[in-house]
Amino acid sequence: MSVRPIVLFKTNETELRQKSVKVTDFTSDTLALIADLKDTLRHHPNGIGLAAPQIGVHQRVAVVCFGATKNRKPGPPIGIVNPVIVETNRELLDCDGCLSLPGLYADTIRPHSLHLQGLDESGKPFDWTLEGMNAVVVHHELDHLDGVLFIDRVPPNGRYYTDDETGDVFV
Ligand code: ZN
């Protein structure tokens, strides 16, 4: 288990734009990847999610923290493997940031209700309905697995911020 360097947009956009592949065998390597993602995310106190391509691994694995609000610390990171969105609802404007684009924030539109399936961090299938910030963080991390970044989700009149003026967490 170790804290890994985060791939940054400004120096390595190509790596962040690469599509990740499905995990075909859930092995000790998968567990080690989840552990590294958790360690790396814990190293960044404002982060509430991290996807494998952000540490240079192009597999469909991410860690997310649930229960975040502007005033409440989220729960511990949990791993998700091969997540698939079944349905999205309640597309709403929110503010996004990303550990791969430190210091930049912007308005984005994302679903605030998500039906998600995949494997949990022990390799067992899950079927979740996520609401609010939980849906937003998962949607942001799933985007990373397809090489999509939050700057691609800014609506035509969306605002950009260069400081954490909003006090929001970022992912
Ligand atoms: Zn991100």
Backbone and ligand atoms as CSV (ligand in chain L), in Angstrom:
chain,resi,resn,atom,element,x,y,z
A,1,MET,N,N,0.847,-1.188,0.000
A,1,MET,CA,C,0.000,0.000,0.000
A,1,MET,C,C,0.883,1.238,0.000
A,2,SER,N,N,0.522,2.188,-0.837
A,2,SER,CA,C,1.351,3.389,-0.873
A,2,SER,C,C,0.597,4.562,-1.480
A,3,VAL,N,N,1.094,5.745,-1.122
A,3,VAL,CA,C,0.574,6.977,-1.713
A,3,VAL,C,C,1.248,7.129,-3.072
A,4,ARG,N,N,0.457,7.245,-4.126
A,4,ARG,CA,C,1.002,7.337,-5.480
A,4,ARG,C,C,0.868,8.774,-5.989
A,5,PRO,N,N,1.780,9.207,-6.874
A,5,PRO,CA,C,1.630,10.554,-7.447
A,5,PRO,C,C,0.373,10.629,-8.313
A,6,ILE,N,N,-0.291,11.770,-8.261
A,6,ILE,CA,C,-1.508,11.962,-9.058
A,6,ILE,C,C,-1.139,12.524,-10.429
A,7,VAL,N,N,-1.683,11.910,-11.470
A,7,VAL,CA,C,-1.452,12.363,-12.844
A,7,VAL,C,C,-2.145,13.714,-13.027
A,8,LEU,N,N,-1.387,14.692,-13.465
A,8,LEU,CA,C,-1.925,16.051,-13.601
A,8,LEU,C,C,-2.267,16.368,-15.050
A,9,PHE,N,N,-3.371,17.089,-15.216
A,9,PHE,CA,C,-3.844,17.492,-16.543
A,9,PHE,C,C,-2.799,18.328,-17.270
A,10,LYS,N,N,-2.167,19.240,-16.543
A,10,LYS,CA,C,-1.284,20.197,-17.227
A,10,LYS,C,C,-0.019,19.537,-17.782
A,11,THR,N,N,0.395,18.418,-17.190
A,11,THR,CA,C,1.611,17.768,-17.684
A,11,THR,C,C,1.330,16.472,-18.432
A,12,ASN,N,N,0.166,15.895,-18.218
A,12,ASN,CA,C,-0.077,14.580,-18.819
A,12,ASN,C,C,-1.546,14.357,-19.158
A,13,GLU,N,N,-2.104,15.249,-19.965
A,13,GLU,CA,C,-3.521,15.109,-20.348
A,13,GLU,C,C,-3.773,13.782,-21.077
A,14,THR,N,N,-2.796,13.366,-21.902
A,14,THR,CA,C,-2.978,12.144,-22.701
A,14,THR,C,C,-3.318,10.946,-21.816
A,15,GLU,N,N,-2.618,10.854,-20.698
A,15,GLU,CA,C,-2.855,9.725,-19.803
A,15,GLU,C,C,-4.259,9.771,-19.190
A,16,LEU,N,N,-4.715,11.006,-18.887
A,16,LEU,CA,C,-6.057,11.154,-18.311
A,16,LEU,C,C,-7.144,10.920,-19.349
A,17,ARG,N,N,-6.822,11.101,-20.625
A,17,ARG,CA,C,-7.819,10.947,-21.692
A,17,ARG,C,C,-7.967,9.503,-22.156
A,18,GLN,N,N,-7.043,8.627,-21.710
A,18,GLN,CA,C,-7.082,7.223,-22.126
A,18,GLN,C,C,-8.232,6.485,-21.439
A,19,LYS,N,N,-8.949,5.690,-22.210
A,19,LYS,CA,C,-10.077,4.924,-21.660
A,19,LYS,C,C,-9.562,3.725,-20.859
A,20,SER,N,N,-10.187,3.462,-19.725
A,20,SER,CA,C,-9.762,2.339,-18.885
A,20,SER,C,C,-10.487,1.060,-19.284
A,21,VAL,N,N,-9.826,-0.070,-19.018
A,21,VAL,CA,C,-10.408,-1.368,-19.389
A,21,VAL,C,C,-11.010,-2.056,-18.160
A,22,LYS,N,N,-11.981,-2.913,-18.437
A,22,LYS,CA,C,-12.651,-3.662,-17.383
A,22,LYS,C,C,-11.687,-4.589,-16.650
A,23,VAL,N,N,-11.892,-4.758,-15.357
A,23,VAL,CA,C,-11.145,-5.755,-14.595
A,23,VAL,C,C,-11.778,-7.118,-14.892
A,24,THR,N,N,-11.009,-8.023,-15.485
A,24,THR,CA,C,-11.586,-9.324,-15.861
A,24,THR,C,C,-11.413,-10.358,-14.753
A,25,ASP,N,N,-10.361,-10.218,-13.963
A,25,ASP,CA,C,-10.160,-11.105,-12.810
A,25,ASP,C,C,-9.939,-10.254,-11.571
A,26,PHE,N,N,-10.800,-10.419,-10.587
A,26,PHE,CA,C,-10.650,-9.694,-9.326
A,26,PHE,C,C,-9.621,-10.457,-8.483
A,27,THR,N,N,-8.405,-9.910,-8.390
A,27,THR,CA,C,-7.304,-10.627,-7.738
A,27,THR,C,C,-6.693,-9.772,-6.629
A,28,SER,N,N,-5.595,-10.265,-6.067
A,28,SER,CA,C,-4.871,-9.490,-5.047
A,28,SER,C,C,-4.321,-8.199,-5.654
A,29,ASP,N,N,-4.079,-8.190,-6.963
A,29,ASP,CA,C,-3.645,-6.951,-7.629
A,29,ASP,C,C,-4.757,-5.903,-7.577
A,30,THR,N,N,-5.998,-6.353,-7.721
A,30,THR,CA,C,-7.142,-5.429,-7.639
A,30,THR,C,C,-7.216,-4.842,-6.232
A,31,LEU,N,N,-7.053,-5.703,-5.227
A,31,LEU,CA,C,-7.091,-5.238,-3.834
A,31,LEU,C,C,-5.964,-4.243,-3.565
A,32,ALA,N,N,-4.773,-4.522,-4.129
A,32,ALA,CA,C,-3.627,-3.623,-3.927
A,32,ALA,C,C,-3.887,-2.275,-4.604
A,33,LEU,N,N,-4.523,-2.300,-5.773
A,33,LEU,CA,C,-4.848,-1.050,-6.465
A,33,LEU,C,C,-5.844,-0.227,-5.646
A,34,ILE,N,N,-6.877,-0.887,-5.111
A,34,ILE,CA,C,-7.861,-0.182,-4.271
A,34,ILE,C,C,-7.169,0.414,-3.043
A,35,ALA,N,N,-6.264,-0.353,-2.436
A,35,ALA,CA,C,-5.541,0.137,-1.249
A,35,ALA,C,C,-4.701,1.363,-1.593
A,36,ASP,N,N,-4.029,1.331,-2.732
A,36,ASP,CA,C,-3.222,2.486,-3.154
A,36,ASP,C,C,-4.102,3.708,-3.421
A,37,LEU,N,N,-5.259,3.476,-4.052
A,37,LEU,CA,C,-6.176,4.592,-4.316
A,37,LEU,C,C,-6.656,5.209,-2.998
A,38,LYS,N,N,-6.967,4.361,-2.033
A,38,LYS,CA,C,-7.415,4.861,-0.725
A,38,LYS,C,C,-6.306,5.649,-0.037
A,39,ASP,N,N,-5.094,5.092,-0.028
A,39,ASP,CA,C,-3.965,5.779,0.618
A,39,ASP,C,C,-3.711,7.134,-0.039
A,40,THR,N,N,-3.780,7.148,-1.370
A,40,THR,CA,C,-3.510,8.385,-2.101
A,40,THR,C,C,-4.607,9.413,-1.829
A,41,LEU,N,N,-5.849,8.950,-1.806
A,41,LEU,CA,C,-6.963,9.881,-1.548
A,41,LEU,C,C,-6.879,10.438,-0.128
A,42,ARG,N,N,-6.543,9.582,0.837
A,42,ARG,CA,C,-6.437,10.050,2.230
A,42,ARG,C,C,-5.339,11.102,2.386
A,43,HIS,N,N,-4.373,11.060,1.482
A,43,HIS,CA,C,-3.266,12.014,1.504
A,43,HIS,C,C,-3.732,13.418,1.080
A,44,HIS,N,N,-4.919,13.490,0.484
A,44,HIS,CA,C,-5.475,14.767,0.001
A,44,HIS,C,C,-6.793,15.015,0.739
A,45,PRO,N,N,-6.720,15.714,1.877
A,45,PRO,CA,C,-7.868,15.800,2.775
A,45,PRO,C,C,-9.156,16.337,2.136
A,46,ASN,N,N,-9.050,17.172,1.090
A,46,ASN,CA,C,-10.263,17.702,0.472
A,46,ASN,C,C,-10.844,16.780,-0.592
A,47,GLY,N,N,-10.120,15.739,-0.930
A,47,GLY,CA,C,-10.595,14.840,-1.982
A,47,GLY,C,C,-11.659,13.893,-1.460
A,48,ILE,N,N,-12.664,13.623,-2.286
A,48,ILE,CA,C,-13.694,12.649,-1.885
A,48,ILE,C,C,-13.845,11.525,-2.917
A,49,GLY,N,N,-12.937,11.495,-3.889
A,49,GLY,CA,C,-12.970,10.407,-4.860
A,49,GLY,C,C,-11.700,10.410,-5.686
A,50,LEU,N,N,-11.324,9.225,-6.168
A,50,LEU,CA,C,-10.120,9.102,-6.992
A,50,LEU,C,C,-10.289,7.884,-7.899
A,51,ALA,N,N,-9.958,8.062,-9.169
A,51,ALA,CA,C,-10.097,6.967,-10.135
A,51,ALA,C,C,-8.713,6.452,-10.516
A,52,ALA,N,N,-8.629,5.158,-10.857
A,52,ALA,CA,C,-7.341,4.518,-11.143
A,52,ALA,C,C,-6.510,5.265,-12.190
A,53,PRO,N,N,-7.108,5.771,-13.293
A,53,PRO,CA,C,-6.258,6.486,-14.263
A,53,PRO,C,C,-5.566,7.716,-13.675
A,54,GLN,N,N,-6.088,8.239,-12.565
A,54,GLN,CA,C,-5.433,9.389,-11.924
A,54,GLN,C,C,-4.140,8.998,-11.225
A,55,ILE,N,N,-3.922,7.694,-11.040
A,55,ILE,CA,C,-2.596,7.251,-10.565
A,55,ILE,C,C,-1.913,6.416,-11.646
A,56,GLY,N,N,-2.372,6.586,-12.883
A,56,GLY,CA,C,-1.687,6.000,-14.025
A,56,GLY,C,C,-2.032,4.544,-14.310
A,57,VAL,N,N,-3.142,4.063,-13.732
A,57,VAL,CA,C,-3.567,2.674,-13.966
A,57,VAL,C,C,-4.888,2.704,-14.735
A,58,HIS,N,N,-4.891,2.146,-15.944
A,58,HIS,CA,C,-6.096,2.278,-16.780
A,58,HIS,C,C,-6.995,1.058,-16.668
A,59,GLN,N,N,-7.482,0.884,-15.437
A,59,GLN,CA,C,-8.474,-0.152,-15.133
A,59,GLN,C,C,-9.701,0.512,-14.527
A,60,ARG,N,N,-10.868,-0.151,-14.710
A,60,ARG,CA,C,-12.125,0.466,-14.271
A,60,ARG,C,C,-12.319,0.254,-12.759
A,61,VAL,N,N,-11.530,1.009,-12.006
A,61,VAL,CA,C,-11.524,0.944,-10.537
A,61,VAL,C,C,-11.479,2.382,-10.014
A,62,ALA,N,N,-12.238,2.650,-8.949
A,62,ALA,CA,C,-12.199,3.968,-8.322
A,62,ALA,C,C,-12.501,3.811,-6.838
A,63,VAL,N,N,-12.168,4.840,-6.068
A,63,VAL,CA,C,-12.611,4.899,-4.673
A,63,VAL,C,C,-13.418,6.184,-4.491
A,64,VAL,N,N,-14.457,6.089,-3.683
A,64,VAL,CA,C,-15.340,7.238,-3.442
A,64,VAL,C,C,-15.688,7.303,-1.961
A,65,CYS,N,N,-15.922,8.532,-1.492
A,65,CYS,CA,C,-16.404,8.726,-0.125
A,65,CYS,C,C,-17.860,9.159,-0.209
A,66,PHE,N,N,-18.716,8.527,0.546
A,66,PHE,CA,C,-20.124,8.898,0.563
A,66,PHE,C,C,-20.433,9.756,1.781
A,67,GLY,N,N,-21.506,10.534,1.674
A,67,GLY,CA,C,-21.996,11.305,2.816
A,67,GLY,C,C,-21.416,12.697,2.920
A,68,ALA,N,N,-20.720,13.175,1.852
A,68,ALA,CA,C,-20.128,14.514,1.911
A,68,ALA,C,C,-21.205,15.584,1.709
A,69,THR,N,N,-21.126,16.635,2.498
A,69,THR,CA,C,-21.903,17.845,2.240
A,69,THR,C,C,-20.937,19.000,2.478
A,70,LYS,N,N,-21.420,20.217,2.272
A,70,LYS,CA,C,-20.538,21.368,2.474
A,70,LYS,C,C,-20.063,21.459,3.920
A,71,ASN,N,N,-20.873,20.947,4.847
A,71,ASN,CA,C,-20.546,21.110,6.263
A,71,ASN,C,C,-20.162,19.823,6.966
A,72,ARG,N,N,-20.205,18.737,6.229
A,72,ARG,CA,C,-19.984,17.454,6.905
A,72,ARG,C,C,-18.866,16.691,6.213
A,73,LYS,N,N,-17.986,16.151,6.999
A,73,LYS,CA,C,-16.922,15.293,6.462
A,73,LYS,C,C,-17.532,14.001,5.950
A,74,PRO,N,N,-17.063,13.536,4.800
A,74,PRO,CA,C,-17.634,12.286,4.274
A,74,PRO,C,C,-17.108,11.078,5.029
A,75,GLY,N,N,-17.695,9.943,4.722
A,75,GLY,CA,C,-17.242,8.678,5.283
A,75,GLY,C,C,-15.920,8.255,4.663
A,76,PRO,N,N,-15.378,7.105,5.082
A,76,PRO,CA,C,-14.094,6.628,4.545
A,76,PRO,C,C,-14.240,6.206,3.083
A,77,PRO,N,N,-13.134,6.218,2.316
A,77,PRO,CA,C,-13.221,5.794,0.922
A,77,PRO,C,C,-13.588,4.318,0.793
A,78,ILE,N,N,-14.413,4.024,-0.197
A,78,ILE,CA,C,-14.724,2.626,-0.508
A,78,ILE,C,C,-14.428,2.377,-1.989
A,79,GLY,N,N,-14.040,1.167,-2.296
A,79,GLY,CA,C,-13.656,0.832,-3.666
A,79,GLY,C,C,-14.830,0.369,-4.495
A,80,ILE,N,N,-14.857,0.751,-5.772
A,80,ILE,CA,C,-15.830,0.212,-6.722
A,80,ILE,C,C,-15.071,-0.251,-7.966
A,81,VAL,N,N,-15.511,-1.393,-8.493
A,81,VAL,CA,C,-14.820,-2.027,-9.617
A,81,VAL,C,C,-15.833,-2.276,-10.738
A,82,ASN,N,N,-15.439,-1.979,-11.965
A,82,ASN,CA,C,-16.303,-2.153,-13.142
A,82,ASN,C,C,-17.685,-1.514,-12.949
A,83,PRO,N,N,-17.757,-0.282,-12.440
A,83,PRO,CA,C,-19.070,0.323,-12.237
A,83,PRO,C,C,-19.747,0.639,-13.567
A,84,VAL,N,N,-21.060,0.392,-13.599
A,84,VAL,CA,C,-21.857,0.659,-14.801
A,84,VAL,C,C,-23.094,1.442,-14.386
A,85,ILE,N,N,-23.343,2.528,-15.082
A,85,ILE,CA,C,-24.537,3.326,-14.815
A,85,ILE,C,C,-25.725,2.702,-15.538
A,86,VAL,N,N,-26.765,2.383,-14.777
A,86,VAL,CA,C,-27.975,1.791,-15.343
A,86,VAL,C,C,-28.954,2.898,-15.721
A,87,GLU,N,N,-29.041,3.919,-14.888
A,87,GLU,CA,C,-29.991,5.005,-15.128
A,87,GLU,C,C,-29.511,6.269,-14.422
A,88,THR,N,N,-29.749,7.411,-15.054
A,88,THR,CA,C,-29.435,8.691,-14.401
A,88,THR,C,C,-30.688,9.554,-14.377
A,89,ASN,N,N,-30.798,10.377,-13.332
A,89,ASN,CA,C,-31.923,11.303,-13.195
A,89,ASN,C,C,-31.458,12.578,-12.498
A,90,ARG,N,N,-32.318,13.576,-12.532
A,90,ARG,CA,C,-32.109,14.854,-11.824
A,90,ARG,C,C,-30.785,15.517,-12.207
A,91,GLU,N,N,-30.646,15.877,-13.483
A,91,GLU,CA,C,-29.464,16.624,-13.942
A,91,GLU,C,C,-29.527,18.028,-13.345
A,92,LEU,N,N,-28.537,18.385,-12.548
A,92,LEU,CA,C,-28.545,19.678,-11.865
A,92,LEU,C,C,-27.172,20.334,-11.944
A,93,LEU,N,N,-27.173,21.665,-11.827
A,93,LEU,CA,C,-25.928,22.435,-11.813
A,93,LEU,C,C,-25.270,22.315,-10.440
A,94,ASP,N,N,-23.962,22.131,-10.456
A,94,ASP,CA,C,-23.204,22.043,-9.202
A,94,ASP,C,C,-21.803,22.570,-9.477
A,95,CYS,N,N,-20.931,22.518,-8.494
A,95,CYS,CA,C,-19.556,22.962,-8.702
A,95,CYS,C,C,-18.628,21.752,-8.597
A,96,ASP,N,N,-17.704,21.631,-9.546
A,96,ASP,CA,C,-16.786,20.499,-9.603
A,96,ASP,C,C,-15.342,20.955,-9.443
A,97,GLY,N,N,-14.526,20.077,-8.934
A,97,GLY,CA,C,-13.084,20.260,-8.951
A,97,GLY,C,C,-12.470,18.890,-9.093
A,98,CYS,N,N,-11.137,18.829,-9.254
A,98,CYS,CA,C,-10.514,17.531,-9.515
A,98,CYS,C,C,-9.079,17.550,-9.018
A,99,LEU,N,N,-8.652,16.469,-8.390
A,99,LEU,CA,C,-7.283,16.394,-7.899
A,99,LEU,C,C,-6.263,16.424,-9.037
A,100,SER,N,N,-6.698,16.121,-10.261
A,100,SER,CA,C,-5.791,16.197,-11.416
A,100,SER,C,C,-5.726,17.600,-12.011
A,101,LEU,N,N,-6.627,18.489,-11.545
A,101,LEU,CA,C,-6.595,19.894,-11.985
A,101,LEU,C,C,-6.648,20.780,-10.742
A,102,PRO,N,N,-5.616,20.692,-9.896
A,102,PRO,CA,C,-5.678,21.409,-8.616
A,102,PRO,C,C,-5.824,22.910,-8.809
A,103,GLY,N,N,-6.677,23.515,-7.984
A,103,GLY,CA,C,-6.845,24.965,-8.028
A,103,GLY,C,C,-7.872,25.445,-9.035
A,104,LEU,N,N,-8.466,24.533,-9.803
A,104,LEU,CA,C,-9.483,24.933,-10.769
A,104,LEU,C,C,-10.825,24.300,-10.389
A,105,TYR,N,N,-11.862,25.116,-10.467
A,105,TYR,CA,C,-13.218,24.662,-10.161
A,105,TYR,C,C,-14.135,25.238,-11.224
A,106,ALA,N,N,-15.270,24.587,-11.433
A,106,ALA,CA,C,-16.206,25.120,-12.424
A,106,ALA,C,C,-17.602,24.583,-12.167
A,107,ASP,N,N,-18.586,25.317,-12.691
A,107,ASP,CA,C,-19.957,24.823,-12.689
A,107,ASP,C,C,-20.044,23.644,-13.648
A,108,THR,N,N,-20.704,22.609,-13.213
A,108,THR,CA,C,-20.936,21.466,-14.108
A,108,THR,C,C,-22.370,20.983,-13.919
A,109,ILE,N,N,-22.848,20.279,-14.919
A,109,ILE,CA,C,-24.167,19.653,-14.804
A,109,ILE,C,C,-23.959,18.146,-14.726
A,110,ARG,N,N,-24.495,17.559,-13.667
A,110,ARG,CA,C,-24.379,16.108,-13.476
A,110,ARG,C,C,-25.674,15.562,-12.892
A,111,PRO,N,N,-25.915,14.251,-13.111
A,111,PRO,CA,C,-27.088,13.648,-12.479
A,111,PRO,C,C,-26.938,13.608,-10.963
A,112,HIS,N,N,-28.013,13.928,-10.260
A,112,HIS,CA,C,-28.013,13.860,-8.803
A,112,HIS,C,C,-28.788,12.640,-8.312
A,113,SER,N,N,-29.101,11.760,-9.235
A,113,SER,CA,C,-29.682,10.466,-8.886
A,113,SER,C,C,-29.144,9.450,-9.884
A,114,LEU,N,N,-28.648,8.340,-9.358
A,114,LEU,CA,C,-27.904,7.393,-10.182
A,114,LEU,C,C,-28.230,5.967,-9.737
A,115,HIS,N,N,-28.551,5.136,-10.719
A,115,HIS,CA,C,-28.671,3.695,-10.444
A,115,HIS,C,C,-27.390,3.062,-10.967
A,116,LEU,N,N,-26.650,2.425,-10.068
A,116,LEU,CA,C,-25.307,1.946,-10.384
A,116,LEU,C,C,-25.146,0.470,-10.030
A,117,GLN,N,N,-24.479,-0.267,-10.914
A,117,GLN,CA,C,-24.144,-1.657,-10.624
A,117,GLN,C,C,-22.645,-1.851,-10.816
A,118,GLY,N,N,-22.093,-2.871,-10.174
A,118,GLY,CA,C,-20.667,-3.156,-10.319
A,118,GLY,C,C,-20.245,-4.147,-9.257
A,119,LEU,N,N,-18.945,-4.152,-8.971
A,119,LEU,CA,C,-18.411,-5.000,-7.904
A,119,LEU,C,C,-17.928,-4.110,-6.768
A,120,ASP,N,N,-18.202,-4.542,-5.539
A,120,ASP,CA,C,-17.695,-3.763,-4.406
A,120,ASP,C,C,-16.231,-4.126,-4.158
A,121,GLU,N,N,-15.657,-3.571,-3.085
A,121,GLU,CA,C,-14.212,-3.741,-2.890
A,121,GLU,C,C,-13.837,-5.148,-2.444
A,122,SER,N,N,-14.837,-5.992,-2.192
A,122,SER,CA,C,-14.500,-7.394,-1.913
A,122,SER,C,C,-14.822,-8.285,-3.114
A,123,GLY,N,N,-15.232,-7.657,-4.221
A,123,GLY,CA,C,-15.483,-8.414,-5.441
A,123,GLY,C,C,-16.910,-8.913,-5.574
A,124,LYS,N,N,-17.787,-8.502,-4.653
A,124,LYS,CA,C,-19.188,-8.936,-4.710
A,124,LYS,C,C,-20.016,-7.933,-5.516
A,125,PRO,N,N,-20.981,-8.417,-6.302
A,125,PRO,CA,C,-21.808,-7.506,-7.087
A,125,PRO,C,C,-22.658,-6.597,-6.183
A,126,PHE,N,N,-22.813,-5.344,-6.606
A,126,PHE,CA,C,-23.720,-4.445,-5.882
A,126,PHE,C,C,-24.707,-3.826,-6.872
A,127,ASP,N,N,-25.781,-3.309,-6.326
A,127,ASP,CA,C,-26.823,-2.638,-7.103
A,127,ASP,C,C,-27.314,-1.494,-6.228
A,128,TRP,N,N,-26.849,-0.282,-6.519
A,128,TRP,CA,C,-27.097,0.850,-5.624
A,128,TRP,C,C,-27.904,1.930,-6.328
A,129,THR,N,N,-28.714,2.632,-5.554
A,129,THR,CA,C,-29.299,3.886,-6.010
A,129,THR,C,C,-28.659,4.981,-5.171
A,130,LEU,N,N,-28.014,5.922,-5.840
A,130,LEU,CA,C,-27.279,6.985,-5.152
A,130,LEU,C,C,-27.963,8.320,-5.416
A,131,GLU,N,N,-27.989,9.171,-4.394
A,131,GLU,CA,C,-28.651,10.474,-4.519
A,131,GLU,C,C,-27.681,11.588,-4.147
A,132,GLY,N,N,-27.972,12.783,-4.664
A,132,GLY,CA,C,-27.235,13.984,-4.279
A,132,GLY,C,C,-25.744,13.880,-4.570
A,133,MET,N,N,-24.944,14.328,-3.576
A,133,MET,CA,C,-23.484,14.363,-3.735
A,133,MET,C,C,-22.913,12.959,-3.989
A,134,ASN,N,N,-23.531,11.942,-3.435
A,134,ASN,CA,C,-23.042,10.574,-3.673
A,134,ASN,C,C,-23.120,10.233,-5.165
A,135,ALA,N,N,-24.194,10.667,-5.814
A,135,ALA,CA,C,-24.343,10.431,-7.261
A,135,ALA,C,C,-23.322,11.259,-8.034
A,136,VAL,N,N,-23.112,12.499,-7.599
A,136,VAL,CA,C,-22.190,13.405,-8.299
A,136,VAL,C,C,-20.754,12.870,-8.245
A,137,VAL,N,N,-20.312,12.442,-7.073
A,137,VAL,CA,C,-18.916,11.976,-6.950
A,137,VAL,C,C,-18.700,10.712,-7.780
A,138,VAL,N,N,-19.655,9.810,-7.760
A,138,VAL,CA,C,-19.517,8.582,-8.552
A,138,VAL,C,C,-19.512,8.926,-10.047
A,139,HIS,N,N,-20.370,9.834,-10.458
A,139,HIS,CA,C,-20.428,10.223,-11.872
A,139,HIS,C,C,-19.099,10.834,-12.321
A,140,HIS,N,N,-18.507,11.673,-11.468
A,140,HIS,CA,C,-17.201,12.286,-11.761
A,140,HIS,C,C,-16.125,11.195,-11.936
A,141,GLU,N,N,-16.109,10.217,-11.021
A,141,GLU,CA,C,-15.079,9.169,-11.100
A,141,GLU,C,C,-15.297,8.259,-12.307
A,142,LEU,N,N,-16.555,7.954,-12.620
A,142,LEU,CA,C,-16.823,7.120,-13.802
A,142,LEU,C,C,-16.395,7.840,-15.073
A,143,ASP,N,N,-16.570,9.143,-15.106
A,143,ASP,CA,C,-16.083,9.926,-16.248
A,143,ASP,C,C,-14.586,9.685,-16.459
A,144,HIS,N,N,-13.820,9.694,-15.351
A,144,HIS,CA,C,-12.371,9.469,-15.463
A,144,HIS,C,C,-12.060,8.146,-16.170
A,145,LEU,N,N,-12.894,7.136,-15.923
A,145,LEU,CA,C,-12.638,5.814,-16.516
A,145,LEU,C,C,-12.839,5.844,-18.033
A,146,ASP,N,N,-13.567,6.870,-18.507
A,146,ASP,CA,C,-13.782,7.032,-19.954
A,146,ASP,C,C,-12.965,8.201,-20.524
A,147,GLY,N,N,-12.043,8.719,-19.741
A,147,GLY,CA,C,-11.205,9.812,-20.225
A,147,GLY,C,C,-11.907,11.159,-20.271
A,148,VAL,N,N,-13.027,11.270,-19.557
A,148,VAL,CA,C,-13.794,12.524,-19.537
A,148,VAL,C,C,-13.445,13.289,-18.258
A,149,LEU,N,N,-13.240,14.592,-18.393
A,149,LEU,CA,C,-12.871,15.435,-17.251
A,149,LEU,C,C,-13.973,16.455,-16.978
A,150,PHE,N,N,-13.952,17.026,-15.765
A,150,PHE,CA,C,-15.059,17.923,-15.404
A,150,PHE,C,C,-15.132,19.147,-16.303
A,151,ILE,N,N,-13.994,19.548,-16.867
A,151,ILE,CA,C,-13.998,20.712,-17.766
A,151,ILE,C,C,-14.816,20.431,-19.035
A,152,ASP,N,N,-15.071,19.146,-19.310
A,152,ASP,CA,C,-15.930,18.777,-20.451
A,152,ASP,C,C,-17.415,18.901,-20.097
A,153,ARG,N,N,-17.725,19.057,-18.832
A,153,ARG,CA,C,-19.118,19.062,-18.358
A,153,ARG,C,C,-19.607,20.466,-18.010
A,154,VAL,N,N,-18.804,21.472,-18.327
A,154,VAL,CA,C,-19.189,22.849,-17.996
A,154,VAL,C,C,-20.203,23.331,-19.042
A,155,PRO,N,N,-21.380,23.776,-18.616
A,155,PRO,CA,C,-22.377,24.249,-19.586
A,155,PRO,C,C,-21.930,25.561,-20.228
A,156,PRO,N,N,-22.551,25.963,-21.355
A,156,PRO,CA,C,-22.108,27.155,-22.097
A,156,PRO,C,C,-21.941,28.405,-21.226
A,157,ASN,N,N,-22.820,28.604,-20.275
A,157,ASN,CA,C,-22.697,29.797,-19.427
A,157,ASN,C,C,-22.072,29.501,-18.067
A,158,GLY,N,N,-21.452,28.326,-17.950
A,158,GLY,CA,C,-20.889,27.930,-16.662
A,158,GLY,C,C,-19.710,28.798,-16.254
A,159,ARG,N,N,-19.580,28.984,-14.965
A,159,ARG,CA,C,-18.474,29.812,-14.444
A,159,ARG,C,C,-17.293,28.930,-14.035
A,160,TYR,N,N,-16.105,29.505,-14.155
A,160,TYR,CA,C,-14.875,28.858,-13.661
A,160,TYR,C,C,-14.393,29.616,-12.432
A,161,TYR,N,N,-13.757,28.917,-11.536
A,161,TYR,CA,C,-13.171,29.530,-10.343
A,161,TYR,C,C,-11.725,29.061,-10.252
A,162,THR,N,N,-10.861,29.946,-9.781
A,162,THR,CA,C,-9.470,29.535,-9.650
A,162,THR,C,C,-9.073,29.253,-8.213
A,163,ASP,N,N,-9.925,29.671,-7.287
A,163,ASP,CA,C,-9.671,29.358,-5.883
A,163,ASP,C,C,-10.856,28.579,-5.349
A,164,ASP,N,N,-10.660,28.028,-4.188
A,164,ASP,CA,C,-11.774,27.294,-3.596
A,164,ASP,C,C,-12.716,28.286,-2.919
A,165,GLU,N,N,-13.321,29.156,-3.766
A,165,GLU,CA,C,-14.230,30.178,-3.235
A,165,GLU,C,C,-15.488,29.550,-2.660
A,166,THR,N,N,-15.805,28.391,-3.145
A,166,THR,CA,C,-17.080,27.775,-2.761
A,166,THR,C,C,-16.973,26.977,-1.467
A,167,GLY,N,N,-15.739,26.621,-1.088
A,167,GLY,CA,C,-15.584,25.760,0.077
A,167,GLY,C,C,-15.954,24.314,-0.213
A,168,ASP,N,N,-16.176,24.022,-1.488
A,168,ASP,CA,C,-16.588,22.663,-1.855
A,168,ASP,C,C,-15.431,21.670,-1.738
A,169,VAL,N,N,-15.803,20.447,-1.548
A,169,VAL,CA,C,-14.846,19.356,-1.656
A,169,VAL,C,C,-14.551,19.127,-3.128
A,170,PHE,N,N,-13.494,18.443,-3.439
A,170,PHE,CA,C,-13.249,18.116,-4.831
A,170,PHE,C,C,-12.803,16.670,-4.987
A,171,VAL,N,N,-12.875,16.183,-6.239
A,171,VAL,CA,C,-12.812,14.742,-6.465
A,171,VAL,C,C,-11.829,14.342,-7.543
L,1,ZN,ZN,ZN,-11.340,14.055,-10.889
